[in-house]
Amino acid sequence: LRTGHREGAVARIRAQIQRDRTQVATWLLLAQVHRDLGQPNLAEGALREGLATLPRAVGLWSALTHALQRRGAQKEALDALRQADRDPARAGW
């Protein structure tokens, strides 16, 4: 994705999120586009925003954990991983 198309791509993804906030793949795509554009803070913000809507989304927790590790926030990454493991819906795993 070229930087010149950044606003368009992000705007289209955001529009999709506004139509349906429950699609984990769309949140992950938004974070990926921001990361690819060298915007790790915006990528992390997108993941956190997605988790505010979908707190049980294991894929979002996993992506957030990796984003935190990339920026050297090991304690926060471990906390995010623990938060995902606290989900009662996963207790039977």
Backbone hydrogen bonds, N-H to C=O, Kabsch-Sander energy under -0.5 kcal/mol:
donor,donor_aa,acceptor,acceptor_aa,energy
5,H,2,R,-1.9
6,R,3,T,-2.0
9,A,5,H,-2.6
10,V,6,R,-2.9
11,A,7,E,-2.5
12,R,8,G,-2.4
13,I,9,A,-2.4
14,R,10,V,-2.8
15,A,11,A,-2.3
16,Q,12,R,-1.9
17,I,13,I,-2.3
18,Q,14,R,-2.3
19,R,15,A,-1.6
20,D,16,Q,-2.1
23,Q,20,D,-0.8
24,V,22,T,-0.9
26,T,23,Q,-0.7
27,W,23,Q,-1.4
28,L,24,V,-2.5
29,L,25,A,-2.2
30,L,26,T,-2.3
31,A,27,W,-2.3
32,Q,28,L,-2.4
33,V,29,L,-2.7
34,H,30,L,-2.2
35,R,31,A,-2.5
36,D,32,Q,-3.0
37,L,33,V,-1.6
38,G,35,R,-1.9
39,Q,34,H,-2.8
43,A,39,Q,-2.2
44,E,40,P,-2.6
45,G,41,N,-2.3
46,A,42,L,-2.3
47,L,43,A,-2.0
48,R,44,E,-2.4
49,E,45,G,-2.5
50,G,46,A,-2.5
51,L,47,L,-2.3
52,A,48,R,-1.6
53,T,49,E,-1.0
53,T,50,G,-0.5
54,L,50,G,-3.1
57,A,54,L,-2.0
58,V,56,R,-1.1
60,L,57,A,-0.5
61,W,57,A,-2.0
62,S,58,V,-2.8
63,A,59,G,-2.3
64,L,60,L,-2.6
65,T,61,W,-2.5
66,H,62,S,-2.2
67,A,63,A,-2.4
68,L,64,L,-2.6
69,Q,65,T,-2.1
70,R,66,H,-2.4
71,R,67,A,-1.3
72,G,69,Q,-1.6
73,A,68,L,-2.6
74,Q,72,G,-1.5
77,A,73,A,-2.4
78,L,74,Q,-2.5
79,D,75,K,-2.4
80,A,76,E,-2.6
81,L,77,A,-2.3
82,R,78,L,-2.4
83,Q,79,D,-2.5
84,A,80,A,-2.1
85,D,81,L,-1.7
86,R,82,R,-1.1
86,R,83,Q,-0.7
87,D,84,A,-1.1
90,R,87,D,-1.8
91,A,88,P,-1.2
93,W,90,R,-2.3
